[in-house]
Amino acid sequence: MTREEEVGMLEKESVISRETEHERFKTEFLNDYFESLNVSMNEPEWNVLILQAMSFKEFNDCKALLDMLEDEDYIIKYIYHLDIKFSEMIDWFMKVKLEIFTRPLPTSASENRKVCLLDLYMSVKREGGHRMVTENNLWAKIAKEIGFDYSEGEYMRLINYLQYLITCHENKLPLPPLSLSL
């Protein structure tokens, strides 16, 4: 091993060691500290304030909201606010990134029943994502999970096409042609 490779290995080990120490500090001290705080019910709920203040001006703002959706407990606790922000994010993405102004939000299915885009997103995510749901022909199951008839599965696939577009944009993939009509 050359001296340069040796120095590189030592530097890499140092970085890994610091990351491990940081994680240990977070779990042993910070998490316990914040959980032990006696927060008065009269104080503002910071998570709600953060969600209410959130706006979408660039794709990283969308990514921040999508990152919040990784924690199931957080979703359950703040579902109302997350649902509103998720719809705002989809609306922003369609208008600003895709320049689509003709598709109505909120999206409605049969009998003008509103489709909760957050519920749709989470159901698809739990099943492995757009591709897995499509390959395994699970759209009818997704429709049923979020309170619609099995027959509306294809419609859910079309609505979820928006999530596919977000994934393409996030991963810097070329966007497919928009030939689907809702």
N, C-alpha and C positions, 0 to 999 in steps of 0.2 A: 504494500500500500504506500502510495506517495505521501509526502508531507501535506500536500494540498487536500488529498482525500481524507487523511487523518483529521485535519483541522475541520473539514466539512462534517465528518461524523461526530466530532466533539460538539460542534455548534448545533447539529441536529438533536443530539441527546440533551443539550442544554435547553433547547426550545421545548422539547417534549416534557422535560422535567418541570419547567415553569408552568406549562399547561396543566400538568397533573396537580401541582401545588395550588394553582388557581381554582381548579375544580374542587379540590378538597376544602379550600377556604370557603367557597360558595356553599358547599353542602354542610360543612361542620359549623360555620359561623353565620353567614348571611341568611340562609334559609331558616335556621332556628331563631335567629334574631327577629326576622320579620313575622314569623309565625307566633312569636311570644308577645308581640306588641298588643296592647289593649287598645284597640281602635274604637272610639266612640261612634255610636250609630248616627250622631249628628254631623260627623265629618263627611266631606264629599267622597263619593266612591270614585277613586282615581281611574280605575279601568273604564268606567262609564265616561268620565270626562275625556280620557284619551280617545276613546272610540268616537265620541261626539265631535271632537276637534279634528279628527282624521279627514284629510281631503286627498283627492287623487289628481296629481299634476304630472306624475311620471310613473313608469312601470314599477319602480322600486316601492312606491306607495302601495301598489297592488300586492307586491310580494310581501310587504309587511303585514297586510291583512291576511293573506294566505298562510303566513307563518303562524299567526295567532290561532288559526284553525287546526293546528297540530295537537292542541291540548283539549281532550274531550270534556274535562271538568270545566274548563274556561268557556267552552261553547255552551254547555248546559246552563251555566250561571249567567251568561250575557247573550243568550240567543236572540232576544229582541233587538238589541243594539247591533249585533253582528249581522242579523238578517237585513237590517236597513243599510248598513255599510256595504254589505256584499252586493246588494242590488245597485247601490250607487257606483260601486266599482265596475260592475258589468256595464252599466249605462255609460260611464266614462270611457271604458275600453272600446265599446262599440262606436261611440261618436268620435273620439279623439284618435285612437290607434287604427281603427278599421274604416273610419269615415262612413259608418252606416247610420242613417237617421230615420229609416223607415220601419224598423222593427219596434213594436211597442213593448214597454216595460211598465208595470209588471206583466209578465207573460201569463196568458190564460190558456187553460185547456178546455175540454168540453164543458158545456153549460156555464161558460165564463168563470170557471173556478181558477183562482190564482195559483200558479205554480211557485212554490217557495224555492227560489234558485239555490239558496243555501242548503236546504234539505236535499235537493237534487244533487248538488255538488258533493255533499258529505256521503250520500248513499253510493254514488259512483266511486268515490275515493275508497270507501270501505271494501268495495268489490274489486279493487285493484286498478281503477282508472278507466278512462274512456275506451282505450284499446281492449282491455281485458273484458269489459262488459260487452263490447261489440262482438269480439271473437267468441265469447261464450254464450252469446245471444241471451243476455240477462236484462234487456231493457224492459220487458214485461214485469219482471220481478222488481226492478227499480221503481216502476210506476206504482206498483202495488204497495211497496214500502213507504212511499211518500203520500199515500192516500188516494190513488187513482185506480182505475180499472186496468187489468192486464192489457186490454186492447189499446191503451194509450201509451204503451211502451215505445212505439216508433216515434210518437210525438216527443217523448222525453229525450230520445236520442237526438232529435233535431234541435231541441232546446239546449241540450248539453254540448252541442257542437260549439257553442260559445266557449265552454271550458277548454275544449280541444284547441281553439284558437289562442287562448291565453297560454296554454302549455307550449304551443309552437313559438309564441312570442318570447316566453320566458327562456326557452332553450335555444333561441336564435335559429329556429328552423324556418324554412320558407312556408309562408301561409298558403294553404290550399285555396283553390278558387271558391268563391262564395256562390255556389249554384243552388243551394238549398233555400227553399222558401218556407217560412213559418206561417 
